[in-house]
Amino acid sequence: MIINTKESEQFSKISKDTNKIHINRKFSSNFFFKEPVVHGANLVLIALSKFLEKKRKCIFIKKITLNFKNFFLVN
C-alpha cells in the first residue's frame, strides 16, 4: 500500500489533524523516521474499507481496538 503526499495532505485537511509530523518533510526530518508519517487513523480507515469491500455483505462493527506497533511513511 502506498499513501502519497497529496492523499496524506487531503486526510490532514479532512481530519483537521495538522500535526507537522504528517505533512511537513522538513519538520519530520528532525525525527528518527526522517520523512512524514501517515496518520494512523487514515491507515485504519483504508484497511477497514478494503476488508469490508471483500466481504460484500452487511457487517456491523461494534468495537475496534488498535495497537500501533510501527510507523508508515508517506510515499
All heavy atoms as a GROMACS GRO file, in nm:
protein
  626
    1MET      N    1   0.085  -0.117   0.000
    1MET     CA    2   0.000   0.000   0.000
    1MET      C    3   0.090   0.123   0.000
    1MET      O    4   0.190   0.128   0.072
    1MET     CB    5  -0.090  -0.001   0.124
    1MET     CG    6  -0.170   0.124   0.138
    1MET     SD    7  -0.274   0.148   0.286
    1MET     CE    8  -0.290  -0.006   0.362
    2ILE      N    9   0.054   0.221  -0.080
    2ILE     CA   10   0.127   0.347  -0.083
    2ILE      C   11   0.027   0.460  -0.061
    2ILE      O   12  -0.077   0.465  -0.127
    2ILE     CB   13   0.199   0.367  -0.217
    2ILE    CG1   14   0.307   0.261  -0.236
    2ILE    CG2   15   0.261   0.507  -0.225
    2ILE    CD1   16   0.371   0.262  -0.372
    3ILE      N   17   0.059   0.548   0.030
    3ILE     CA   18  -0.019   0.670   0.052
    3ILE      C   19   0.073   0.785   0.016
    3ILE      O   20   0.177   0.805   0.080
    3ILE     CB   21  -0.070   0.680   0.197
    3ILE    CG1   22  -0.163   0.562   0.224
    3ILE    CG2   23  -0.139   0.813   0.220
    3ILE    CD1   24  -0.211   0.552   0.366
    4ASN      N   25   0.036   0.858  -0.089
    4ASN     CA   26   0.124   0.964  -0.136
    4ASN      C   27   0.101   1.095  -0.060
    4ASN      O   28   0.010   1.105   0.023
    4ASN     CB   29   0.111   0.983  -0.288
    4ASN     CG   30  -0.027   1.028  -0.330
    4ASN    OD1   31  -0.092   1.106  -0.263
    4ASN    ND2   32  -0.072   0.979  -0.444
    5THR      N   33   0.184   1.192  -0.090
    5THR     CA   34   0.180   1.321  -0.021
    5THR      C   35   0.044   1.388  -0.035
    5THR      O   36  -0.011   1.440   0.063
    5THR     CB   37   0.291   1.414  -0.076
    5THR    OG1   38   0.417   1.348  -0.059
    5THR    CG2   39   0.294   1.546  -0.004
    6LYS      N   40  -0.011   1.386  -0.156
    6LYS     CA   41  -0.141   1.451  -0.180
    6LYS      C   42  -0.250   1.386  -0.095
    6LYS      O   43  -0.330   1.456  -0.033
    6LYS     CB   44  -0.177   1.441  -0.329
    6LYS     CG   45  -0.305   1.511  -0.365
    6LYS     CD   46  -0.333   1.501  -0.514
    6LYS     CE   47  -0.465   1.566  -0.547
    6LYS     NZ   48  -0.500   1.554  -0.688
    7GLU      N   49  -0.253   1.252  -0.091
    7GLU     CA   50  -0.353   1.182  -0.011
    7GLU      C   51  -0.336   1.212   0.138
    7GLU      O   52  -0.435   1.230   0.210
    7GLU     CB   53  -0.341   1.031  -0.034
    7GLU     CG   54  -0.381   0.987  -0.172
    7GLU     CD   55  -0.341   0.844  -0.203
    7GLU    OE1   56  -0.233   0.801  -0.158
    7GLU    OE2   57  -0.418   0.778  -0.273
    8SER      N   58  -0.213   1.220   0.182
    8SER     CA   59  -0.186   1.250   0.323
    8SER      C   60  -0.232   1.391   0.358
    8SER      O   61  -0.291   1.414   0.464
    8SER     CB   62  -0.037   1.232   0.352
    8SER     OG   63  -0.014   1.233   0.490
    9GLU      N   64  -0.206   1.485   0.268
    9GLU     CA   65  -0.249   1.624   0.291
    9GLU      C   66  -0.402   1.634   0.291
    9GLU      O   67  -0.459   1.708   0.371
    9GLU     CB   68  -0.188   1.715   0.185
    9GLU     CG   69  -0.039   1.736   0.204
    9GLU     CD   70   0.028   1.811   0.090
    9GLU    OE1   71  -0.038   1.839  -0.013
    9GLU    OE2   72   0.148   1.842   0.104
   10GLN      N   73  -0.467   1.559   0.201
   10GLN     CA   74  -0.614   1.560   0.197
   10GLN      C   75  -0.671   1.506   0.327
   10GLN      O   76  -0.765   1.563   0.383
   10GLN     CB   77  -0.664   1.476   0.079
   10GLN     CG   78  -0.643   1.541  -0.054
   10GLN     CD   79  -0.678   1.449  -0.171
   10GLN    OE1   80  -0.679   1.326  -0.157
   10GLN    NE2   81  -0.705   1.508  -0.286
   11PHE      N   82  -0.614   1.396   0.377
   11PHE     CA   83  -0.663   1.340   0.502
   11PHE      C   84  -0.640   1.438   0.617
   11PHE      O   85  -0.724   1.453   0.705
   11PHE     CB   86  -0.597   1.206   0.535
   11PHE     CG   87  -0.655   1.142   0.657
   11PHE    CD1   88  -0.774   1.071   0.650
   11PHE    CD2   89  -0.594   1.156   0.781
   11PHE    CE1   90  -0.831   1.014   0.763
   11PHE    CE2   91  -0.649   1.100   0.895
   11PHE     CZ   92  -0.768   1.029   0.886
   12SER      N   93  -0.528   1.507   0.615
   12SER     CA   94  -0.497   1.606   0.718
   12SER      C   95  -0.603   1.715   0.723
   12SER      O   96  -0.647   1.756   0.830
   12SER     CB   97  -0.359   1.667   0.691
   12SER     OG   98  -0.326   1.758   0.791
   13LYS      N   99  -0.646   1.761   0.606
   13LYS     CA  100  -0.749   1.865   0.599
   13LYS      C  101  -0.884   1.813   0.647
   13LYS      O  102  -0.954   1.879   0.723
   13LYS     CB  103  -0.761   1.918   0.456
   13LYS     CG  104  -0.644   2.003   0.415
   13LYS     CD  105  -0.656   2.047   0.270
   13LYS     CE  106  -0.529   2.119   0.227
   13LYS     NZ  107  -0.530   2.150   0.083
   14ILE      N  108  -0.920   1.693   0.602
   14ILE     CA  109  -1.049   1.634   0.641
   14ILE      C  110  -1.055   1.607   0.790
   14ILE      O  111  -1.154   1.637   0.857
   14ILE     CB  112  -1.075   1.503   0.562
   14ILE    CG1  113  -1.098   1.535   0.416
   14ILE    CG2  114  -1.193   1.426   0.620
   14ILE    CD1  115  -1.094   1.412   0.325
   15SER      N  116  -0.947   1.552   0.844
   15SER     CA  117  -0.944   1.514   0.986
   15SER      C  118  -0.914   1.631   1.078
   15SER      O  119  -0.932   1.622   1.198
   15SER     CB  120  -0.840   1.404   1.009
   15SER     OG  121  -0.709   1.456   0.990
   16LYS      N  122  -0.864   1.739   1.019
   16LYS     CA  123  -0.820   1.858   1.094
   16LYS      C  124  -0.700   1.827   1.185
   16LYS      O  125  -0.673   1.900   1.280
   16LYS     CB  126  -0.935   1.919   1.173
   16LYS     CG  127  -1.046   1.971   1.083
   16LYS     CD  128  -1.146   2.049   1.160
   16LYS     CE  129  -1.255   2.113   1.081
   16LYS     NZ  130  -1.295   2.073   0.956
   17ASP      N  131  -0.629   1.719   1.153
   17ASP     CA  132  -0.505   1.685   1.224
   17ASP      C  133  -0.390   1.742   1.141
   17ASP      O  134  -0.345   1.682   1.045
   17ASP     CB  135  -0.490   1.534   1.239
   17ASP     CG  136  -0.363   1.494   1.313
   17ASP    OD1  137  -0.275   1.580   1.335
   17ASP    OD2  138  -0.351   1.375   1.348
   18THR      N  139  -0.346   1.860   1.179
   18THR     CA  140  -0.243   1.930   1.102
   18THR      C  141  -0.105   1.917   1.166
   18THR      O  142  -0.018   2.002   1.145
   18THR     CB  143  -0.279   2.078   1.084
   18THR    OG1  144  -0.299   2.137   1.213
   18THR    CG2  145  -0.406   2.093   1.001
   19ASN      N  146  -0.086   1.812   1.244
   19ASN     CA  147   0.044   1.788   1.305
   19ASN      C  148   0.149   1.781   1.194
   19ASN      O  149   0.136   1.704   1.100
   19ASN     CB  150   0.040   1.656   1.383
   19ASN     CG  151   0.166   1.630   1.460
   19ASN    OD1  152   0.275   1.673   1.422
   19ASN    ND2  153   0.153   1.557   1.569
   20LYS      N  154   0.253   1.862   1.206
   20LYS     CA  155   0.355   1.871   1.101
   20LYS      C  156   0.428   1.740   1.075
   20LYS      O  157   0.486   1.722   0.969
   20LYS     CB  158   0.457   1.980   1.138
   20LYS     CG  159   0.400   2.118   1.134
   20LYS     CD  160   0.506   2.220   1.172
   20LYS     CE  161   0.447   2.359   1.178
   20LYS     NZ  162   0.547   2.458   1.215
   21ILE      N  163   0.425   1.650   1.168
   21ILE     CA  164   0.491   1.520   1.152
   21ILE      C  165   0.431   1.441   1.035
   21ILE      O  166   0.494   1.356   0.976
   21ILE     CB  167   0.484   1.439   1.284
   21ILE    CG1  168   0.602   1.344   1.295
   21ILE    CG2  169   0.357   1.364   1.299
   21ILE    CD1  170   0.727   1.408   1.339
   22HIS      N  171   0.305   1.476   1.000
   22HIS     CA  172   0.235   1.407   0.893
   22HIS      C  173   0.247   1.475   0.757
   22HIS      O  174   0.227   1.410   0.655
   22HIS     CB  175   0.086   1.394   0.926
   22HIS     CG  176   0.058   1.318   1.051
   22HIS    ND1  177   0.091   1.186   1.068
   22HIS    CD2  178   0.001   1.357   1.168
   22HIS    CE1  179   0.054   1.146   1.188
   22HIS    NE2  180   0.000   1.248   1.251
   23ILE      N  181   0.276   1.605   0.756
   23ILE     CA  182   0.264   1.679   0.630
   23ILE      C  183   0.385   1.765   0.593
   23ILE      O  184   0.388   1.821   0.484
   23ILE     CB  185   0.137   1.768   0.631
   23ILE    CG1  186   0.134   1.860   0.753
   23ILE    CG2  187   0.012   1.683   0.624
   23ILE    CD1  188   0.020   1.956   0.759
   24ASN      N  189   0.483   1.774   0.680
   24ASN     CA  190   0.595   1.862   0.652
   24ASN      C  191   0.727   1.784   0.653
   24ASN      O  192   0.774   1.738   0.757
   24ASN     CB  193   0.598   1.974   0.757
   24ASN     CG  194   0.702   2.078   0.729
   24ASN    OD1  195   0.821   2.050   0.720
   24ASN    ND2  196   0.657   2.203   0.717
   25ARG      N  197   0.786   1.771   0.535
   25ARG     CA  198   0.910   1.692   0.520
   25ARG      C  199   1.024   1.750   0.605
   25ARG      O  200   1.098   1.677   0.670
   25ARG     CB  201   0.949   1.687   0.374
   25ARG     CG  202   1.070   1.599   0.346
   25ARG     CD  203   1.100   1.592   0.199
   25ARG     NE  204   0.993   1.529   0.124
   25ARG     CZ  205   0.986   1.399   0.099
   25ARG    NH1  206   1.081   1.320   0.140
   25ARG    NH2  207   0.886   1.349   0.032
   26LYS      N  208   1.039   1.882   0.604
   26LYS     CA  209   1.148   1.945   0.678
   26LYS      C  210   1.132   1.921   0.830
   26LYS      O  211   1.228   1.888   0.898
   26LYS     CB  212   1.155   2.095   0.648
   26LYS     CG  213   1.273   2.164   0.709
   26LYS     CD  214   1.281   2.309   0.668
   26LYS     CE  215   1.400   2.375   0.734
   26LYS     NZ  216   1.411   2.516   0.702
   27PHE      N  217   1.011   1.939   0.879
   27PHE     CA  218   0.984   1.916   1.021
   27PHE      C  219   1.010   1.770   1.058
   27PHE      O  220   1.073   1.740   1.159
   27PHE     CB  221   0.839   1.955   1.054
   27PHE     CG  222   0.804   1.937   1.199
   27PHE    CD1  223   0.840   2.032   1.292
   27PHE    CD2  224   0.734   1.825   1.241
   27PHE    CE1  225   0.808   2.015   1.426
   27PHE    CE2  226   0.702   1.807   1.374
   27PHE     CZ  227   0.739   1.903   1.467
   28SER      N  228   0.963   1.677   0.975
   28SER     CA  229   0.979   1.534   1.000
   28SER      C  230   1.125   1.490   1.002
   28SER      O  231   1.160   1.394   1.068
   28SER     CB  232   0.908   1.450   0.895
   28SER     OG  233   0.782   1.497   0.870
   29SER      N  234   1.207   1.563   0.927
   29SER     CA  235   1.349   1.524   0.918
   29SER      C  236   1.421   1.538   1.052
   29SER      O  237   1.529   1.484   1.070
   29SER     CB  238   1.420   1.608   0.811
   29SER     OG  239   1.432   1.742   0.852
   30ASN      N  240   1.359   1.606   1.147
   30ASN     CA  241   1.418   1.621   1.280
   30ASN      C  242   1.398   1.498   1.369
   30ASN      O  243   1.450   1.493   1.479
   30ASN     CB  244   1.358   1.743   1.351
   30ASN     CG  245   1.394   1.872   1.281
   30ASN    OD1  246   1.508   1.894   1.243
   30ASN    ND2  247   1.296   1.958   1.263
   31PHE      N  248   1.323   1.401   1.320
   31PHE     CA  249   1.292   1.282   1.398
   31PHE      C  250   1.357   1.159   1.336
   31PHE      O  251   1.404   1.164   1.223
   31PHE     CB  252   1.140   1.263   1.410
   31PHE     CG  253   1.074   1.378   1.480
   31PHE    CD1  254   1.028   1.487   1.406
   31PHE    CD2  255   1.063   1.382   1.617
   31PHE    CE1  256   0.968   1.596   1.469
   31PHE    CE2  257   1.004   1.489   1.682
   31PHE     CZ  258   0.957   1.597   1.608
   32PHE      N  259   1.357   1.048   1.406
   32PHE     CA  260   1.430   0.930   1.360
   32PHE      C  261   1.377   0.871   1.230
   32PHE      O  262   1.449   0.804   1.159
   32PHE     CB  263   1.438   0.823   1.470
   32PHE     CG  264   1.306   0.760   1.505
   32PHE    CD1  265   1.264   0.645   1.442
   32PHE    CD2  266   1.225   0.816   1.601
   32PHE    CE1  267   1.143   0.585   1.474
   32PHE    CE2  268   1.104   0.759   1.634
   32PHE     CZ  269   1.064   0.644   1.570
   33PHE      N  270   1.251   0.895   1.194
   33PHE     CA  271   1.199   0.838   1.069
   33PHE      C  272   1.231   0.925   0.948
   33PHE      O  273   1.220   0.880   0.836
   33PHE     CB  274   1.049   0.809   1.076
   33PHE     CG  275   0.971   0.901   1.164
   33PHE    CD1  276   0.934   1.026   1.121
   33PHE    CD2  277   0.937   0.861   1.292
   33PHE    CE1  278   0.861   1.110   1.202
   33PHE    CE2  279   0.865   0.946   1.374
   33PHE     CZ  280   0.827   1.070   1.330
   34LYS      N  281   1.268   1.050   0.967
   34LYS     CA  282   1.320   1.142   0.864
   34LYS      C  283   1.222   1.182   0.754
   34LYS      O  284   1.254   1.264   0.670
   34LYS     CB  285   1.447   1.085   0.797
   34LYS     CG  286   1.556   1.051   0.894
   34LYS     CD  287   1.610   1.174   0.959
   34LYS     CE  288   1.724   1.142   1.053
   34LYS     NZ  289   1.742   1.242   1.155
   35GLU      N  290   1.105   1.122   0.748
   35GLU     CA  291   1.004   1.151   0.645
   35GLU      C  292   0.868   1.169   0.713
   35GLU      O  293   0.848   1.119   0.823
   35GLU     CB  294   0.995   1.035   0.546
   35GLU     CG  295   1.122   1.006   0.469
   35GLU     CD  296   1.149   1.108   0.359
   35GLU    OE1  297   1.053   1.168   0.308
   35GLU    OE2  298   1.268   1.128   0.326
   36PRO      N  299   0.772   1.235   0.645
   36PRO     CA  300   0.637   1.244   0.702
   36PRO      C  301   0.577   1.105   0.726
   36PRO      O  302   0.599   1.013   0.648
   36PRO     CB  303   0.559   1.320   0.595
   36PRO     CG  304   0.662   1.400   0.523
   36PRO     CD  305   0.784   1.312   0.522
   37VAL      N  306   0.503   1.094   0.834
   37VAL     CA  307   0.441   0.968   0.874
   37VAL      C  308   0.291   0.975   0.843
   37VAL      O  309   0.225   1.076   0.869
   37VAL     CB  310   0.461   0.946   1.026
   37VAL    CG1  311   0.393   0.820   1.073
   37VAL    CG2  312   0.609   0.944   1.059
   38VAL      N  313   0.238   0.868   0.788
   38VAL     CA  314   0.095   0.861   0.757
   38VAL      C  315   0.014   0.861   0.887
   38VAL      O  316   0.055   0.801   0.986
   38VAL     CB  317   0.065   0.732   0.676
   38VAL    CG1  318  -0.084   0.715   0.653
   38VAL    CG2  319   0.140   0.735   0.543
   39HIS      N  320  -0.100   0.928   0.886
   39HIS     CA  321  -0.191   0.927   1.001
   39HIS      C  322  -0.236   0.784   1.028
   39HIS      O  323  -0.281   0.714   0.935
   39HIS     CB  324  -0.316   1.010   0.972
   39HIS     CG  325  -0.294   1.156   0.956
   39HIS    ND1  326  -0.248   1.211   0.839
   39HIS    CD2  327  -0.314   1.258   1.043
   39HIS    CE1  328  -0.240   1.343   0.854
   39HIS    NE2  329  -0.280   1.373   0.977
   40GLY      N  330  -0.228   0.740   1.151
   40GLY     CA  331  -0.272   0.606   1.186
   40GLY      C  332  -0.420   0.585   1.155
   40GLY      O  333  -0.460   0.480   1.106
   41ALA      N  334  -0.500   0.687   1.181
   41ALA     CA  335  -0.644   0.676   1.153
   41ALA      C  336  -0.670   0.656   1.004
   41ALA      O  337  -0.760   0.581   0.965
   41ALA     CB  338  -0.717   0.800   1.202
   42ASN      N  339  -0.590   0.719   0.921
   42ASN     CA  340  -0.604   0.702   0.776
   42ASN      C  341  -0.576   0.557   0.737
   42ASN      O  342  -0.649   0.498   0.659
   42ASN     CB  343  -0.509   0.798   0.704
   42ASN     CG  344  -0.541   0.813   0.556
   42ASN    OD1  345  -0.640   0.762   0.507
   42ASN    ND2  346  -0.456   0.883   0.486
   43LEU      N  347  -0.470   0.500   0.791
   43LEU     CA  348  -0.438   0.360   0.763
   43LEU      C  349  -0.551   0.267   0.805
   43LEU      O  350  -0.588   0.175   0.732
   43LEU     CB  351  -0.310   0.319   0.835
   43LEU     CG  352  -0.181   0.375   0.780
   43LEU    CD1  353  -0.064   0.340   0.871
   43LEU    CD2  354  -0.155   0.323   0.640
   44VAL      N  355  -0.605   0.292   0.922
   44VAL     CA  356  -0.714   0.208   0.973
   44VAL      C  357  -0.836   0.218   0.882
   44VAL      O  358  -0.896   0.116   0.847
   44VAL     CB  359  -0.751   0.248   1.118
   44VAL    CG1  360  -0.878   0.178   1.163
   44VAL    CG2  361  -0.636   0.217   1.212
   45LEU      N  362  -0.871   0.338   0.841
   45LEU     CA  363  -0.988   0.356   0.756
   45LEU      C  364  -0.969   0.288   0.620
   45LEU      O  365  -1.062   0.226   0.567
   45LEU     CB  366  -1.019   0.505   0.739
   45LEU     CG  367  -1.071   0.574   0.864
   45LEU    CD1  368  -1.078   0.724   0.843
   45LEU    CD2  369  -1.208   0.520   0.902
   46ILE      N  370  -0.851   0.298   0.564
   46ILE     CA  371  -0.823   0.234   0.435
   46ILE      C  372  -0.830   0.082   0.450
   46ILE      O  373  -0.894   0.013   0.370
   46ILE     CB  374  -0.686   0.278   0.379
   46ILE    CG1  375  -0.692   0.425   0.338
   46ILE    CG2  376  -0.645   0.191   0.262
   46ILE    CD1  377  -0.557   0.486   0.307
   47ALA      N  378  -0.766   0.028   0.552
   47ALA     CA  379  -0.766  -0.117   0.574
   47ALA      C  380  -0.908  -0.169   0.600
   47ALA      O  381  -0.949  -0.272   0.545
   47ALA     CB  382  -0.675  -0.153   0.692
   48LEU      N  383  -0.984  -0.097   0.680
   48LEU     CA  384  -1.121  -0.136   0.710
   48LEU      C  385  -1.207  -0.132   0.583
   48LEU      O  386  -1.287  -0.222   0.557
   48LEU     CB  387  -1.179  -0.044   0.817
   48LEU     CG  388  -1.310  -0.083   0.880
   48LEU    CD1  389  -1.305  -0.224   0.937
   48LEU    CD2  390  -1.345   0.016   0.989
   49SER      N  391  -1.188  -0.031   0.503
   49SER     CA  392  -1.260  -0.017   0.377
   49SER      C  393  -1.230  -0.136   0.284
   49SER      O  394  -1.321  -0.195   0.224
   49SER     CB  395  -1.221   0.114   0.310
   49SER     OG  396  -1.276   0.123   0.182
   50LYS      N  397  -1.103  -0.172   0.272
   50LYS     CA  398  -1.064  -0.286   0.188
   50LYS      C  399  -1.123  -0.417   0.241
   50LYS      O  400  -1.170  -0.500   0.164
   50LYS     CB  401  -0.911  -0.298   0.180
   50LYS     CG  402  -0.843  -0.180   0.118
   50LYS     CD  403  -0.868  -0.173  -0.030
   50LYS     CE  404  -0.792  -0.056  -0.088
   50LYS     NZ  405  -0.827  -0.028  -0.225
   51PHE      N  406  -1.120  -0.434   0.371
   51PHE     CA  407  -1.176  -0.554   0.434
   51PHE      C  408  -1.326  -0.565   0.404
   51PHE      O  409  -1.374  -0.670   0.363
   51PHE     CB  410  -1.152  -0.549   0.585
   51PHE     CG  411  -1.226  -0.655   0.662
   51PHE    CD1  412  -1.180  -0.786   0.662
   51PHE    CD2  413  -1.340  -0.623   0.734
   51PHE    CE1  414  -1.249  -0.884   0.733
   51PHE    CE2  415  -1.408  -0.719   0.805
   51PHE     CZ  416  -1.363  -0.850   0.805
   52LEU      N  417  -1.399  -0.456   0.424
   52LEU     CA  418  -1.544  -0.458   0.401
   52LEU      C  419  -1.578  -0.476   0.254
   52LEU      O  420  -1.677  -0.539   0.221
   52LEU     CB  421  -1.607  -0.330   0.457
   52LEU     CG  422  -1.600  -0.316   0.609
   52LEU    CD1  423  -1.649  -0.179   0.653
   52LEU    CD2  424  -1.679  -0.427   0.678
   53GLU      N  425  -1.494  -0.421   0.167
   53GLU     CA  426  -1.512  -0.437   0.022
   53GLU      C  427  -1.510  -0.585  -0.016
   53GLU      O  428  -1.589  -0.630  -0.099
   53GLU     CB  429  -1.397  -0.367  -0.050
   53GLU     CG  430  -1.436  -0.271  -0.156
   53GLU     CD  431  -1.314  -0.196  -0.208
   53GLU    OE1  432  -1.221  -0.260  -0.262
   53GLU    OE2  433  -1.312  -0.074  -0.193
   54LYS      N  434  -1.419  -0.659   0.042
   54LYS     CA  435  -1.404  -0.801   0.011
   54LYS      C  436  -1.519  -0.885   0.068
   54LYS      O  437  -1.554  -0.988   0.011
   54LYS     CB  438  -1.271  -0.854   0.064
   54LYS     CG  439  -1.153  -0.807  -0.015
   54LYS     CD  440  -1.025  -0.867   0.036
   54LYS     CE  441  -0.908  -0.819  -0.049
   54LYS     NZ  442  -0.782  -0.877  -0.007
   55LYS      N  443  -1.575  -0.843   0.180
   55LYS     CA  444  -1.681  -0.920   0.244
   55LYS      C  445  -1.812  -0.912   0.165
   55LYS      O  446  -1.889  -1.007   0.164
   55LYS     CB  447  -1.705  -0.873   0.388
   55LYS     CG  448  -1.593  -0.907   0.482
   55LYS     CD  449  -1.584  -1.057   0.496
   55LYS     CE  450  -1.471  -1.096   0.589
   55LYS     NZ  451  -1.453  -1.239   0.597
   56ARG      N  452  -1.840  -0.801   0.104
   56ARG     CA  453  -1.960  -0.780   0.021
   56ARG      C  454  -2.090  -0.820   0.090
   56ARG      O  455  -2.181  -0.871   0.028
   56ARG     CB  456  -1.946  -0.853  -0.110
   56ARG     CG  457  -1.835  -0.798  -0.194
   56ARG     CD  458  -1.826  -0.870  -0.323
   56ARG     NE  459  -1.708  -0.823  -0.393
   56ARG     CZ  460  -1.707  -0.788  -0.519
   56ARG    NH1  461  -1.815  -0.794  -0.590
   56ARG    NH2  462  -1.596  -0.747  -0.575
   57LYS      N  463  -2.096  -0.802   0.219
   57LYS     CA  464  -2.221  -0.823   0.291
   57LYS      C  465  -2.226  -0.724   0.406
   57LYS      O  466  -2.126  -0.663   0.443
   57LYS     CB  467  -2.235  -0.967   0.340
   57LYS     CG  468  -2.124  -1.016   0.429
   57LYS     CD  469  -2.147  -1.162   0.462
   57LYS     CE  470  -2.025  -1.218   0.534
   57LYS     NZ  471  -2.041  -1.358   0.566
   58CYS      N  472  -2.342  -0.709   0.463
   58CYS     CA  473  -2.361  -0.613   0.570
   58CYS      C  474  -2.291  -0.662   0.697
   58CYS      O  475  -2.319  -0.772   0.747
   58CYS     CB  476  -2.510  -0.594   0.595
   58CYS     SG  477  -2.544  -0.463   0.713
   59ILE      N  478  -2.201  -0.582   0.746
   59ILE     CA  479  -2.128  -0.615   0.869
   59ILE      C  480  -2.141  -0.497   0.964
   59ILE      O  481  -2.122  -0.382   0.924
   59ILE     CB  482  -1.980  -0.643   0.841
   59ILE    CG1  483  -1.964  -0.768   0.756
   59ILE    CG2  484  -1.901  -0.657   0.970
   59ILE    CD1  485  -1.823  -0.798   0.714
   60PHE      N  486  -2.173  -0.526   1.088
   60PHE     CA  487  -2.181  -0.422   1.190
   60PHE      C  488  -2.058  -0.434   1.279
   60PHE      O  489  -2.034  -0.540   1.337
   60PHE     CB  490  -2.309  -0.438   1.273
   60PHE     CG  491  -2.321  -0.338   1.384
   60PHE    CD1  492  -2.356  -0.207   1.357
   60PHE    CD2  493  -2.294  -0.375   1.514
   60PHE    CE1  494  -2.366  -0.114   1.459
   60PHE    CE2  495  -2.304  -0.282   1.617
   60PHE     CZ  496  -2.340  -0.152   1.589
   61ILE      N  497  -1.981  -0.328   1.286
   61ILE     CA  498  -1.862  -0.328   1.372
   61ILE      C  499  -1.898  -0.257   1.501
   61ILE      O  500  -1.928  -0.138   1.502
   61ILE     CB  501  -1.744  -0.259   1.300
   61ILE    CG1  502  -1.711  -0.336   1.174
   61ILE    CG2  503  -1.623  -0.250   1.393
   61ILE    CD1  504  -1.613  -0.269   1.083
   62LYS      N  505  -1.894  -0.332   1.607
   62LYS     CA  506  -1.933  -0.279   1.737
   62LYS      C  507  -1.816  -0.211   1.809
   62LYS      O  508  -1.832  -0.110   1.874
   62LYS     CB  509  -1.987  -0.393   1.823
   62LYS     CG  510  -2.047  -0.350   1.952
   62LYS     CD  511  -2.113  -0.467   2.022
   62LYS     CE  512  -2.174  -0.426   2.152
   62LYS     NZ  513  -2.238  -0.537   2.221
   63LYS      N  514  -1.697  -0.268   1.792
   63LYS     CA  515  -1.582  -0.215   1.865
   63LYS      C  516  -1.454  -0.252   1.792
   63LYS      O  517  -1.443  -0.361   1.736
   63LYS     CB  518  -1.579  -0.274   2.006
   63LYS     CG  519  -1.467  -0.225   2.092
   63LYS     CD  520  -1.473  -0.289   2.230
   63LYS     CE  521  -1.356  -0.244   2.314
   63LYS     NZ  522  -1.359  -0.304   2.447
   64ILE      N  523  -1.360  -0.160   1.791
   64ILE     CA  524  -1.228  -0.186   1.734
   64ILE      C  525  -1.124  -0.143   1.836
   64ILE      O  526  -1.131  -0.035   1.892
   64ILE     CB  527  -1.206  -0.107   1.604
   64ILE    CG1  528  -1.302  -0.152   1.496
   64ILE    CG2  529  -1.062  -0.121   1.555
   64ILE    CD1  530  -1.290  -0.074   1.367
   65THR      N  531  -1.028  -0.230   1.858
   65THR     CA  532  -0.915  -0.197   1.945
   65THR      C  533  -0.790  -0.198   1.858
   65THR      O  534  -0.767  -0.292   1.782
   65THR     CB  535  -0.901  -0.301   2.058
   65THR    OG1  536  -1.023  -0.302   2.132
   65THR    CG2  537  -0.785  -0.266   2.150
   66LEU      N  538  -0.710  -0.093   1.868
   66LEU     CA  539  -0.590  -0.080   1.786
   66LEU      C  540  -0.466  -0.066   1.872
   66LEU      O  541  -0.469   0.002   1.974
   66LEU     CB  542  -0.601   0.043   1.695
   66LEU     CG  543  -0.722   0.050   1.606
   66LEU    CD1  544  -0.736   0.188   1.546
   66LEU    CD2  545  -0.713  -0.055   1.498
   67ASN      N  546  -0.360  -0.128   1.827
   67ASN     CA  547  -0.229  -0.110   1.887
   67ASN      C  548  -0.132  -0.081   1.773
   67ASN      O  549  -0.104  -0.170   1.692
   67ASN     CB  550  -0.184  -0.237   1.961
   67ASN     CG  551  -0.268  -0.263   2.082
   67ASN    OD1  552  -0.292  -0.175   2.162
   67ASN    ND2  553  -0.315  -0.386   2.096
   68PHE      N  554  -0.085   0.041   1.764
   68PHE     CA  555   0.010   0.077   1.660
   68PHE      C  556   0.149   0.035   1.705
   68PHE      O  557   0.196   0.078   1.809
   68PHE     CB  558   0.004   0.227   1.631
   68PHE     CG  559  -0.126   0.271   1.572
   68PHE    CD1  560  -0.220   0.337   1.650
   68PHE    CD2  561  -0.156   0.247   1.440
   68PHE    CE1  562  -0.341   0.378   1.596
   68PHE    CE2  563  -0.276   0.287   1.385
   68PHE     CZ  564  -0.369   0.352   1.463
   69LYS      N  565   0.214  -0.047   1.626
   69LYS     CA  566   0.344  -0.102   1.664
   69LYS      C  567   0.459  -0.040   1.587
   69LYS      O  568   0.574  -0.059   1.622
   69LYS     CB  569   0.344  -0.253   1.644
   69LYS     CG  570   0.235  -0.319   1.726
   69LYS     CD  571   0.269  -0.459   1.759
   69LYS     CE  572   0.154  -0.516   1.839
   69LYS     NZ  573   0.192  -0.573   1.961
   70ASN      N  574   0.429   0.029   1.479
   70ASN     CA  575   0.534   0.087   1.397
   70ASN      C  576   0.476   0.205   1.320
   70ASN      O  577   0.357   0.231   1.326
   70ASN     CB  578   0.591  -0.018   1.302
   70ASN     CG  579   0.737   0.001   1.273
   70ASN    OD1  580   0.788   0.113   1.281
   70ASN    ND2  581   0.806  -0.106   1.241
   71PHE      N  582   0.559   0.273   1.247
   71PHE     CA  583   0.512   0.387   1.169
   71PHE      C  584   0.510   0.350   1.021
   71PHE      O  585   0.571   0.252   0.979
   71PHE     CB  586   0.601   0.509   1.193
   71PHE     CG  587   0.747   0.487   1.164
   71PHE    CD1  588   0.798   0.513   1.037
   71PHE    CD2  589   0.832   0.440   1.262
   71PHE    CE1  590   0.932   0.493   1.010
   71PHE    CE2  591   0.967   0.419   1.236
   71PHE     CZ  592   1.016   0.447   1.108
   72PHE      N  593   0.437   0.429   0.942
   72PHE     CA  594   0.421   0.406   0.799
   72PHE      C  595   0.450   0.539   0.731
   72PHE      O  596   0.384   0.640   0.759
   72PHE     CB  597   0.275   0.361   0.774
   72PHE     CG  598   0.250   0.310   0.635
   72PHE    CD1  599   0.268   0.177   0.605
   72PHE    CD2  600   0.202   0.395   0.537
   72PHE    CE1  601   0.240   0.128   0.478
   72PHE    CE2  602   0.176   0.348   0.411
   72PHE     CZ  603   0.194   0.214   0.381
   73LEU      N  604   0.549   0.541   0.645
   73LEU     CA  605   0.591   0.667   0.583
   73LEU      C  606   0.507   0.702   0.461
   73LEU      O  607   0.459   0.616   0.390
   73LEU     CB  608   0.738   0.657   0.540
   73LEU     CG  609   0.839   0.634   0.652
   73LEU    CD1  610   0.978   0.618   0.594
   73LEU    CD2  611   0.836   0.747   0.753
   74VAL      N  612   0.491   0.831   0.439
   74VAL     CA  613   0.425   0.882   0.320
   74VAL      C  614   0.514   0.847   0.200
   74VAL      O  615   0.636   0.861   0.208
   74VAL     CB  616   0.403   1.035   0.329
   74VAL    CG1  617   0.352   1.091   0.198
   74VAL    CG2  618   0.309   1.067   0.444
   75ASN      N  619   0.454   0.803   0.093
   75ASN     CA  620   0.522   0.760  -0.030
   75ASN      C  621   0.602   0.633  -0.008
   75ASN      O  622   0.686   0.596  -0.081
   75ASN     CB  623   0.611   0.870  -0.088
   75ASN     CG  624   0.529   0.988  -0.139
   75ASN    OD1  625   0.422   0.972  -0.193
   75ASN    ND2  626   0.581   1.107  -0.118
   0.00000   0.00000   0.00000
